[in-house]
Each structure stands twice: as structure tokens, then as C-alpha cells.
Amino acid sequence: MNAHHLLKVYPIRISILLIFLTVTSNWSQEKELPQLHDDPAKEDLKVGLVLSGGGAKGLAHIGALKIIEDAGVRIDYIGGTSMGAIVGALYASGYRAQELDSIFRSVDFDTFIQDLLPRDAKTFYEREDSEKYAVTLPFDNFKIGLPKGLSKGQNFYNQFSRYTAHVNDINDFDELPIPFFCMATNIETGQQILLDKGYLPEAVAASGALPSIFSPVELNGILMTDGGVANNYPVKEIKEKGAEIIIGIDVQDSLISKDKLNSVTNIMLQISNFRTFNAMKDKVSETDVYIKPAIMDFSVMSFDRADEIIKSGEKAAFSNYEKLKEIAQRQKPSEPREKVPENPENILISNLYITGNKRYTRAYIKGKLKLKTPRVTTYEKLNEGINNLSATGNFDRVSHRLIDGDEGKELALSVKESENKMLLRFALHYDDLYQTAALVNVTRKSLLFNNDVLSLDVALGDNIRYNLDYYIDKGFYWSTGLKYSYTNFKKAFDFDFIGQFGEVPDLDINTIDVDYTDFNAQAYAETLLNQTFSVGLGAEYKRLRIISETFGEDENQIPRTVFDDSDYWSAFGYFKFDTYDNKYFPKRGILFEGDIHTYLFSSDFTNSFDEFSIAKAHLGYARPLFQNISINTSLEAGTKIGNNAINSLDFLLGGFGARTINNFIPFYGYDFLSIAGQSFIKGLISIDYEIFKKNHVNVAANFANVGNKLFSTGDWFASPAFTGYSLGYGLDTFAGPVQIKYSYSPEIDESNWFFSVGFWF
């Protein structure tokens, strides 16, 4: 054979040899299923399923489970971590893969993660509190701290408890339809903790307490966080349970490349993944069927891409379909799994047992729960009450369990009271009346009594305001409080309008600058009726000072005009019913507010005081018209009863706002405080279209009659003398709404722009 021939033949042979070696190498890496029994007829493989954590990426477990079911594999043990624990526990409790698919597609993960609480579930006090502050920080011993997590995981806990209600009497997870365990991490030592006994929702909540997202969970005296920190893929532990064949679904992150380490979140995630990534090198070799979905393009928070993530799990599992079929063939047929019973909508709670409370009384807790026993309620209402109790900030954890009793269910409630008693809170706001303001609040709880709250608001900006509030919350019983507030603003009024407050000289000017100051102190008591009504009564001291430096001289020859500088003492009562789902952009609900003040005494700056009363009421109704389109209608009315000489407390209509004082009434088409009268009636209709999530476009029309004796003369029923229309845009943010309104009134042929940012306070 000559050299030329060798050069032609050998490369071909070498190429064939390389191809053969490559193929045989790949075959050697394809792991064979172990032969565990000599007699195939007696073989019945015990299969363990390992589900790793990975946040939203864990939704791929559901897709993989669909294929595993389709192949006919019987799962005998499940071990999971974090999101793997959530999916695994539900599957172990009896749900099929398709049912899990339906459950997770219906979940609002924003609500789960942030513990968002429906507005109508809160008590009136918590509702007002949550609609004022944008940021809340611990402030014990006057030292600013940081919260333990974005959320306490209360919404998740509540919903998971409902989904697993059919197994809530099982304390040993080996007795579930499929034996189960999950992994958590001791946050003090970093050691892993295997949880296979206790109350299933508590164990899964501890395993899924993702650091910085969910607060740590204390169980059995141990503070626990996400199990993925210590063991994100418990393959060794499931073998020790008795599994002979391991199917593992791995959705944890790979290490991030240098060019993507461009944020604190990614850097912290990279550091967290060092341990689990290195540990997986050995754990993969211990897995008989290793399923690794392609989830690189998703993050731990990609819950909005559930469809894609679930499909990635299906695809990855299907590539192992033949192996899965082989496993199924080596198992004896299992009995069909029973369908998980549906939870009834209504539940009878016959008794309530509370443990863990030391400072807060049983009455206080029941008041926040809005629950009196025995009572027929729903899971939704029960969860709302538990969330409201958690939202007070007085409890680090609120755990509950429904236990079958002789008559209905017994609610066992376990609370862990927060050691944090002091808060520092902030908010920002701008509107066209009070102008720019930065709100700083200091709140002290349990100052004199276990269930009291002392709160000081100081609004710094163009017009300084403050509010001091002391409240003793007794739940369903009569609660008591003290309030002291100071409000001040300066406003240019139309000269003709000022004439309604008293005689003024005929000057050649269009507007007068008025300085309006209100000091107000109240002592009051209030109670809840039928869980949704609030009734209160009290006594009030008010100092009202209205002056202008535009013209005139006072008695001390200071260049200014004093319209009122009087002290007033009154008794008052009020009634509230409010089920609006959103204060600023209501889509559904009813609002009713009624109030009456009887002014008994005055220092009488004007020398014209006689006892009089002011009564007013507001009725609103909101409902959806079509998808993302809702209508809100309201009717307001008020009248002065008695002395007509004092006009500084008359009704003043005009402007736009969500928080007013005295008898200021918002009215589109007119500037703030442009219409005055001793009685009024106003109707409003507004249509709101949520064009994108939290983005609103709305149109409104309002009509009013204003006069001194509308209701005694019948003029309130006449054609409206004042009309106004508006077109607006609003953005609902965590710091409150951003709103802009263009309004126009045809009778004065004038338009106004109104602009506001942040919660009104």
C-alpha cells in the first residue's frame, strides 16, 4: 500500500472510529435504571419524586407532573423545597397535575406576595391607616430598622390552608395520600431542617419563606427561612424514606454570567446559588430520571409567564418519556386516586380558641377578625378577617386551623405578638389647596394600655399641618379616642364670594388672600355594628380663625380683616358604612356617611352666636358596567339647623379632593370654596375605564343646588343652579394616586385644572 493510498484510507477509518467513540460515550452517560429485583414478577418499584425550589420557575413542576402521570408512574414519596414544597404538598394531598394547573393559573401572585388585603375587609381604623402612609419602618428606641420581609405570607398561608382543608387533621405527613416532607433552613445556624410532621400549611410556609420576600417563620421555637438556602434538592433524604427510583425535577438557577451581574438582586442571587449549584454536581448522579426544564429566560418572580414555564416542564419531562414508561411497567397497578372534595362555600364556626396573645385581649382579636361565634361565614370572609388581624402590624404571625367539631368547625387561632411597638412612617402629597407636603408620622403602640395607639402626623411643606391621635381599640366593644389637629392654608378668594362672610367695603379688587386656620380637639367613642357599620359620638372643641391682610385694620390697628376668630364647643354623632373596594377608583361597593354636629357654646367673636346644628350625609354606589369599566354615583346633602347668623361654618363647594375639613365639599367646574350656602344638595355620576392595570381614565358630571333654606322651601328639588364636568386620568401607585383633572362649568364659562399626587392627609 503506497503512501498516497494510506492518506486516502486512514482519515476515513479515523473518522469512523471517532464517531463510534462519541456515540458509545453518550450511551455511557445515559443512566440505566437499576435492576433491583431478580424476579420481575415480584418487582414493584418505589418511586420518590424530588422537586427543587426556584420561585416562579417551580411552576415547571406542574408541567412535568402532567407527563409523569400520563406515563402511568405511581409516585410513592415526595420531597420538596420552597416552590417544590408548595407544588409537592398539594400533589401529595390528593390533587392531580391538571388540577394544580387550574389552581395556579387562577392565583393572583401579586396579592400572594404582597399580602394585599381587600379594602372592605379592614376595620375603619386600619382602612384609614393604610390609605395615608407610603413607607412604614420599625422605630423602636428611636432607631430606624428595616422590615423582615416584603410580606408575612399571610395570603399564601390562608389560601393554602383552604386547599388542604381535607387533610388538616393529619399531623404525620407520611399519612397523606402520598408520603411527603419538605426542607427548611434554621436561619440562626444555617442547618437544614426536614419537616414531615405538624400542620402542613405551616411547614410549607416555612419551606417557602423566600428571604427578603417573605418574613421568616417560627416553628417549634426555631426561626426558619427558605429551605433552598441549605438543601434545594433533597435526594438523599428521599432515599432514606425508602425510595428505590428517584425522579428529580430541577428548576433552580444556574450561575449568572459576568455581564448579567448588574444589580443587587442578581448579585445576592448569585451568592445564594453558590452552595446549591456546587451541591447539584453530586446530586444529579444520584437521580435516576433527571428532568431539567429550560427556564433560563425566567426569573424567580416570573409568575406572569406561567403558561410558558409550565410548558417548559412538559417538554423537559417528555424527553424522558420512555424511561418513565419503563418505570411504570415495573410497578404494580395502583388504586385510582380519590378526587379532592370541594370545600363548601359556607362554614359554621361554632367556637374560637386563641393562643399566644398576652397584650391583646380576646375582644380586640375578635373585633379585628370581625367574627362572633357561633356564626356561618365563608372562607373568603374568614381569610379577610385573619388578614386584617395580621395587617394591624401587632402580630408577626397569625396561624389558624379549622378543626371538625360536634357542630360545625372550631377555629384554633395561634398568634405571635410583635415585639415592635414603635413605627416611623412617611408619605408625600401635592394638591392645589394645601400645596406640597411631606408627611412624617411616629406611632407608638401599647403606651398606656395593651391595645392603645398614639399617632402623631406632621405635614411639612407649603402649609404646615399636624394631627395627634390617641385611640384605645377594644374591637367589638366601645373603643375610645382623643384627637387634636391643626390645619392651615392660604387661598385667594373671589372678592364677591368673601362678601358672604360679612360686610366688606366696595374695593376695586378681584380677589382677596385669606388665611384659614382650624384647631380641632375631639373626645369620642365608637363601636362596630354587624361587622360593617361604625357608630360614634363625642364632644368637640374648635377654634376657627379666618383673616385677610388684603384690606382693613383689626382692633389693634394691624392691617388685616378678621372674619372669624372664635372658639366653638359642640357634641356630635356619626354613622359610617363603607364597602368600596378602592377609595380613589371604586369599582364596586356602597358608601354611606352621616354626621351631625350641634354647636352649644362659642366665645362669639361676631357677637351673634345662638345654638345651631349642622347635619350632612353622603351616599355612594359603585358597580362594574363592563370589563374594566365601572360607574360610580353619589348623592350628598347638608343643612344648617337653627342660628343663621354664623356663616364661617357654612357649606363651601368647589375644587377636587379626597380629604377635607369642616364643611368643604368637592365640586367639579368650580375652584376650591367657590360656592357658599347654609344648605346644599349635590349629585355626581362618574364613569371610570381602567385602560391598563392601575391606569384609569374617567369622566364625571356633578350638579348642585346651594342656598340658605333649600329643604324648607323645596328649592332643593328645582333644576340645578350649579353644574360641572370633568375629564381625568389617574395612576394608582403604592404611594397613593396620581390624578389630573380638567373641569368645566357652563354657567360661569370657566375651566379649572386640578392635580394631586399621593395619599390625601
N, C-alpha and C positions, 0 to 999 in steps of 0.2 A: 504494500500500500504506500503510495508516494505521499509526499508532504502536502501536495495540493488537495489530494483526496481526504487526508486527515482534517485539514482545515474546514472542509465542507461537511464532514460527518459528525465530528465531535461536538460542535456547537448545538447541533440538533439533539444529540443524546444528553448533553449537559442541561439543555432547556427542559427536556422531558423529566430528568431527574429532579430539577428544582421545583417543577410543578408538583411532582409526586410528594416531595418532602413538605411542601407548603400545605397540601391537602391533608396529609396524614397529621401534620402539626395541628391544624384546625380541628380535626377529629379528636385529637387527644385533649384539646381544650373543651370540647363539648362534653359536659359532665354526664356520665351514665347514671341512671337511677340505681341505687344499691339493691342487691338481691338479699333480702332479709330473712327469707324463709325457704327451706329446702322443698317443702311440698306446696306448690302453687294453690292447691285446692283449699289449704288452710290459711292462706295469706289474706290479711285484712289490714292494709297499711293505715297507720295512724298518722294523719297529716296535720302539721302545725303551720299556721299562717302568721307571718311576721309583717307588720305594717309600720313603716317608719314615719317619723314626723316630717313636716315640710310646709306647714301653713296651708295656704290655698292649693299648693301643689298636691296636697293629700287628697284632693277630690279625684285624682287619678286612680286611687284605690277602688273607687266605685266602678269605674270602667273595667278595671282588671277583674273585679269580683264577678261582673257580668259574664266574662269569658270563662272564668273558673267554674261558675255554675253551669254554663252551657256545656262544658266538657264533662260534667257529671261528677266532679270531685266533691267528696264529702270532707268538710273541714272539721277536725276534732279538737283543735286548740287554737286560740287566737292570742297573740301578744302584740301590743301596740304602744306607740309613744306619741304623745301630742295629738296631731290631727289623725294619726294612725290609731290612737286610742279612742278617739271620738267615733270614727267610722267602724272600728273593730268592735266597740262596745254595743253599738246599735245592731250590728250584724249578729253578734253573739246573743243578743237578747231576743232575736227572732225575726228581724227584718230581712227581706230578700234584697238583692242588689238593685232591682228595678224600683223597689220602694224607697231605698236610700237615694236613688237618683231623683225621685219626685220630692223627697223631703228637702234635699239640699238645693234644688232649683227654686224652691218656694221660700227659702230663707233670705231675709234682708240682712246681709252680713254687716252693713254699716250700723244697723241697730244693735246687733250682737256685740260688735267690737266696742262701740262707744256707750253701751248701756243707755241708749236713748229711751226716754220714758214718755209715753203719750201725755200730753198736757192735761187732759181731763182726768188722768189717774192721780195727779198730785193734789194734795190739800191746798187750800188757798194760800197758806203761808209759804209752802215750798214753791208754788207756782210763781208767786211774786218774786221770790228769791232767785229763781232760775232765769227770770226774764229781766235781770238787771246787771249781772256781772259776766264778763267775758273770760276772766282768768281767776282761778282760786288756788292759793298756795298755803301750805301749813305755816303757822307763825307762832308756835309755842315758844315761850320765854323770849318773845320778840326776835326770834331768829327765823329767817326765811328758809323754808325747806322745799322739797320737791315731792309731788305725789308718787306713790309706789308704782303706779301704772296708769295708762290711759283709761282703763276700765277695771271695775271689780269683777267683771264676768258675770254679773247678776242675770242679765237677759239670757245668756247662754245656759246658765245653771237652771233657770226656771223652765226654759223650753226643753232642755234635755231631760229634766225630771218628768215632764209631761210625756215625752216619747217613751220613757222607760217605766211608766207608771205600772205596767202589767208585771214587772219584776221587782217592784220596790220593796217586797217583803223578803228578798233574797240578800243575805249578808255574806255568803260564801260564793264567790264568782265561779267556782267550779261547778255550782249547781245551776248556772244559767243554761239555756238550751245548748250553747257551745261554751265550754270552759274558757275563761278569759282572765287576763291580767294586763296591767299597764304599768309603765315606768314613770317615776317622778324623780326629782333631784332634791336632796337636802341642801337648801340654799346656804346653810351655815358651814357645812363640811364639803360640799361638792360630791358627796357619795350618792350613788343610785339607790332608789327605793322601789321595791316591787310591791305593787298594790293588787292583792287578789281577794281582799275581804273588806267589809264595810258597806257604805252606801254608794252605789255605783255612780251617781252624778257627782258626788264629792271626789271620788277617786279620779274620775276622768277630768274634772275641773282642775285638779292638782297637776295631772299629767300634761294638760294643755295650757298651763299658765305661762304663756309666751312672755319672756322678760321684756319690760318696758311697755308692753301692750296690756297685759293682764297683771293685776296685783298677785303676789304670792298667796298661796292657800295654806292655812294651818290645819293639819290633821294629826290627831294623836300626839299633840304637843310638839310636832315638828313643822317648821315652816318650809313649804315645798314650792318649787318652781318647775318649769317645763322639763319633762324627762329627757328631752333631746340634749340637754346640756351634759348629762352623764352617760346615757345609753339610748341612742336613737334607733337602734336596730337590735332588739333583744333575742338574738338567735340562740345563744347559749341557754338562756332562761327557758325558752320554749322546748328545747330538747330535754331539759331537766323535768319538764312537766310530763314527758312521755312521748313526744312526737318522734316518729321514725323518719318521716319525709318532711322536709322544710320547703315551703313555698314562700319566697320573700318578695315584697313589693317595696322598692327603694325610691323614694321621692325627695330625698334630701339633696341639698345643694352641693355642687362641685365647688372647688376653689375658684375664685374670681381672678381673671387676668388683670395685669397691672393697669391697663388703660381704663378699666371699669371701677377701679378703687378710687372713686372721685367724690365720695360722700361719707359722712359719719356713719350712716346706716349700713352702707356696703362694707366699710372697714370693720365695724363691730360684728357684722355677719361673718366676715372672713375669719376673724379671730375665733368666733364661736365654732366655726366649722373645722378648725384645725384638728381637734381631737376626734370628732366623729368621722372625718374624711380618712384619717390615717387608720382608725379602727376598722373601717369597712374593708380594707385590703384583706384581712384575715376572715372577716365575717362572710364575704362573698363566697369564699371557698367552702364554707360550712353550709351553704344554701344549695339545695338540690335543684330547685327551679327559681332562677333569679330573674325578676321582672324589673326592668329599669325604663320607665316611661321617658319619653323625650320632653322634658319640662324645662329646658334651659331658657326658653323665651318667657317664662313666667316668674313672678316673684311670689314671696310668701303672702302677699296681700292681693293677689290677682283673682279675687273672688268674682269679679265681674266677667271673667273669662271661663266660667265653669264649664260651658259646652266643650270648648277646646281641650281643657285639661282632662275631662272625663274621657273624651275620645282618644287622647294620647295614652291613657291607661288601657283602653280596649285594644289599641293597636299593639302595644308592647306585650300584653298578655297573649294576644292571638299568635304572635310569633313563636310562642311556646305551646301552641295548642296540642300538638301531637304528644308531647310529654305529659301534658295534663290529662289527655285521654288515656294514656298508658297508666297513669296513677289511678284513675277512676276504675279501670279494668282490674286493678289489683286490690280493689276494695269491695267488701260485701255491700249489697244494696242497703241503703238506709231508709228509714221510715220518712215519709214526706213531712216537711216542717210545717207546724201549725201556723196559720196566719195570725199575726199580731192583732189582738182585739182592739177595736176602735175605742178611744176614750169618749165617754158620754159628754155632751156639751155642758150639762148641768151637774153639779155635785153638791151633796148635802154635807156641810161641815158641822158636825154635832158638838165637837169640843176643840178647844185650843190649849195647847201646852207650850209654855215658853220657858226656855232655859238660857242661862248665860247673862241675863240682864241684872245689873246691880244698881246703876244710877237711874236708869229709865224705867218708869213704872209700867205695869201691865196695861193700864188705861191709856198711857201715851202710845204704847206699841199698837194696841188695838185701834186707836184713832188714826194712826198713820196707815195701818192696813185697811182701814175703812171696813172693818169686819166685826160684826157682833154675832155670837153663836147662840143657839143653832141658826144657820142661815143656808139657804140654797143660793149658790153662786156659780160662776163659770171659771174655767181655768184661766181665761183671759183676765177676768176681774181679779182673781186671786193673785196672778203674777203681777198685775199692775200695782196692787196693794203692797206686795213684797218689794217691788222695785221702788215704790215711794218711800217705804221704810228705809231702804238702802240709800236712797237719794238724799236723805237728811244729812248724810255725812257723819252721823253719830255712831255708825256701825261699820267695822271693817268687813264683816261677813254676815250675811243673813242666809242661813241654810234652813230648808224645810223639807218635810216628808209627810206624805199623806198615808195614814195607816187605816186599814179597814176596821171599823168598829161595829158595835151591835146595831147602831142606827147611823148609816152614812159613813163619812170619813172623819177621822180625828187628825187635826193638823198639829204636827210636832215642829215647833219653831225653835231653832237654836241661833242665838245672836252672839257676836263677839263685839263688844263695845269698843269704839275707837278711843285711843289714848290722846288723840289730837283734840284740843279744846279751843284752839285759837286759830283764826284764819285771816289772811291778808288777801283782799280781792280788788280787782281793777276793771275799769271799763272806760271807753271813750265815746263821746257823743257830740254831735253838732245838730242844731236845728235853728230855724230863723227867728225864734223868740228868745231862747236862752243862750244862743250862740254856742261857742266852743266850750267843752267841759271835759275834764279828766276826773273820773270818779275813783276815789280811794276809799276802801272800806276795811275796817277792822271789826271782826266778830269774835266775841268771847262766849263760849258755851259753859253751862254749869257754873255760873258765877256765884249765885246765892242759893239756887236750888238745882237739883239734878237735871230738870227739864226746862231750864230757862236759857234765853239767848239775849245777849246785849250786842247791839249792832250800831256802828257809827259810820255814816256815809258823809264824805266831804267831796263836793264837786268844785274843783278848781278850774278857773277859766275866766271868760268874759264876765260872768255873773256868778259870784260865789254862792253856793247853797250848801246846806247840811241837813242831816236828819239823824236823830238819835232815837233808837227804838229798843225798848226792853219788853220781852214777851215771855210769859210763863205758859208753856204749851201742855195742856192736860188732855189732849186727844179728844175723845167724845164728850168729856165734861167741859164745864165752862172754863175757857182759857182767858187770861187777863194780860193786859199790856199797858205800857206808857209810851207815848210818842212826843217828840219835840222836834220841830222843823223850822228852818229859816229859808225863805225863798225871796230872791230879789232879781229884778230885771229892769232895764230901761228901754222905753219904747216911744217912738214918735207917733202921736195920735193925731187924727184929723181934728182940726180946731172945732168944727161943728159938733163932733162926737163928744168932746170934752164938756160942752155945754149941758149935756145930760146929767153931769155930776153936780151941777150947781151953777150959779150965776157967774159969768165971766164977762170981762169988758169986750167991747167990739173993737178988735185989733186987726190990723191989715197983715195977718199971717195965715198960712195954710195948715201948719202942723205945730204941735206942742210936744216937747220932750217931757215924758213923765217917768218918774222913778217910783216903782211899785214894790213895796216891801211887805211881806207877810210873815209874822211869827205865829206859830201854832203849837199848842200843847194839848194832848188828849190823854184821858184815862178811860179804858174801855174793857169790855168783856164780850166774848163771842163764843159760839158753840156751833157744832155741825148738826144738821138735821137730815136724817135719811141718807147719810154719806155724801150728799152733793150740795146741800144748801148750807149757807153760812148766815147766821143771825147774830147781830151785835148791837150793843147800846153803850153809851158812855157820856162823859162830860168833856167840854172843850173850852179852852181859853184861846182867844185870838187877838193879836194886835195887828191892826191894819194901818199902814202908812202910805198915803198916795200924795206925792208932791210934784211940783214942776218949778223949775228955775227959769222958765222962759219969760214969765212976766210976774208982776205983783210984788208985794212985800208981806212977810208974816208979822206977827205981833212984836217980834224983836227987831223989826226993820231989816231983816235979812231978805235979799231979793229972791223971793220964791212965793209960790201959791200952794197952800196946803188944802187938799180936797178932803182928806180924812186922816186923822191921827188918833184913833180910838181903840179902846180895849173892849172886847166882847166876850161874854160868858154864855154858853149855850149847853143844852142837852141834845143828844142825837141818837138816832137808831138807824140801822141799815139791814138790808136783806140782799143776799147775792146767790145767784145760780149761774154757773158758767161751765159749759161743756164744749166750748170752742176747741178745736184741735190745734189751732195756732192763733196766737194773739194778733199777729200783724197780717197774716194771709189765711184767714179761716176758710176751710173748705166745707166743714160741717159742724153742726153744734148749735146750741141755744145759749144766749146770754140774757140775763135779767139782773139789773141793779136798781134797787130802790133806796132812797136816802131822805131823811127829814131832819132838819136842824131847827130847834126852837131857841131863839136868842132871848135870854131872860134879862140880862143886865148889860150895861155899857157905861164906859166913862163919858160917853156922849160929847165928843168934840164939837159936833154940829148943833148941840142943844135941841135935838129933835127926836130923841130916841123914845120909842114905845115898843113893848114886846111884839115880836113878829116871828114867823116861821118861814122856812124855805123848803119846799118838797120838790123832788125830781125823780125821774125814773127813766130807764133805758132798756129797751127790748130789742134784741138782735137775733137773726136766724140765718144760718148759712147752710147751703146744701150743694152737692155737685149737680151740674146740668148734663155735662158730657165728660168724657175723659179729659182730665186736666183743665176743665172749665167749671167754675163754680160761681154761684150767686150769693150775695150777702145783702140782706135787707135789714133795716133797723128803724126804730121809732123812738124818739126822745121827747120828753116834755118836762116842764118845770114851772113852778109858780111861787110867788111870794104871798103869804097869808098874813094880813094884819097891816102894821105901820108901813105906809108908802113913802115916808119922808127920807129914810135911809136908802141911798141908791148905790153905795160903794160895794154892796154885795149882790147887786143885780146880776142877771144873766148876761154874759158877754160872748157873742158869737163871732166866729171868723177864724181863719187860719187852718192849720193842719197839725195834728199831734195825737200821741197815744197816752200821754200822761199830763194832766192839767191840775190846777188847784182851784179852790173856791168854786165859782160857777162859770168857768171858762168852758165854752162848748165849741169844738172844731166845726167849721163850715166852709166848704169849698166855694170859691168865687170871690171871697172877701178876705182882706188882710186880717191878721190877728186882732181880736177885740174890736171889731168894726161896727157891730150891731148890739145895741143895749136894750134891755127891757126887763120888766118885773115878772114876765111870764113868756113862755115860748113853746112851740111845738115844731119838731123837725123830723122829716123823713129822709131816708137815704137808701139808694139802691146801687150796688156795685157789682160788676162782673169781672172776675179775675181769670186770666189764662196763664197757666204755668207752661211757658213755651219750651223751656229746658228745666232740668231739675234745679229747683230753688231760684229760678228766674221767672219773674211774674210781670205781666203786662195787664193793667186794669183800667177800666173806665168807670166813672161814677157820676151820679146826679143826686143833688140834695135840694130840699125845698123846706121853707120855714115861714112861719108867722111869728112875729115878736111884738109884744105890746104890754101894757100895764095891767089890763084886766081881760085877757083873752078868754078865759074859761067862764067868767061870769057874764060876759057879753055875747058869747057864742062866736066871736071873731076867729077862734082857732079853727073853725070848720070852713072858713072862707078860702078863696083861691090864694095860694101862697104869694106873699109880698116879696119874698127873697128866694132867689134860685141861684144855683151854681153848678158847674160841671167840671170834671177833671179827667185828665189822661195821665197815667203814671207808669213808672217802671220800678220794680223792687227786686232786690237781691237778698235772699235770706242767708246770713252768714253766722258763724259761731259767735261773733261779737255783736250780733243784732242785725237788724235790717238796714240796708242802704236803699233809700227811697227818694225819687224825684217826681214831683207832681206839677203839671201845668193846669191851672184852673182859670175859669172864665165865668163872669156873671153878666147876663144880657141886660139887666135893668140899669146897671151902672156902666156898662160897656167897658169894663176893665178886666185885665187878666193879672194873675199872680203866679209866680214860680215858688214852690216850696221844696226844700231839700233837707234831708236828715240822714245822719249816719249813726249806727249803733243803737243799743237799747236806750229807751227813754227812761230817765230817772229824775 
